[in-house]
C-alpha cells in the first residue's frame, strides 16, 4: 500500500525532500491516518481543526499531536513562538 498511513508514503516524501523525520512536521486533520501514522514514523505533528477534524477526534487515541491549531495558517506563528 502506498499512501497514508503507509510507512512507504512517509519514507518517499522524506526522501524527496531530503528531510529527517524528527525535523519534519506533518500537518493534518485526521488523528489516525495523519497524526498517528506520522508520529509512528518519527515525525512531529500538528493537528488542524479544519477539513475532517471533529471536536471528539482526540478522544480515545493513544498518540496525541505535538500541537492542535485552528488552521494551518497558524503554524508559522506557532513555530516562531517555540
C-alpha angles and dihedrals in degrees: 000000000000118000134052126355093020115110087223088063093055093042091053093047093049092046091051090051095041086232135148116232096232091053095046129087125214113202114197147149099221118077094201108039096029110028102029094043094048093047091050086054090052100256128136114245142211120190114206124206094228136088111015095359115126125188091245092049094109095050112112101359118133098215123050128205120256088238138003115214134182092231141359085247087071094059100084093053091045092051091049090053092056 
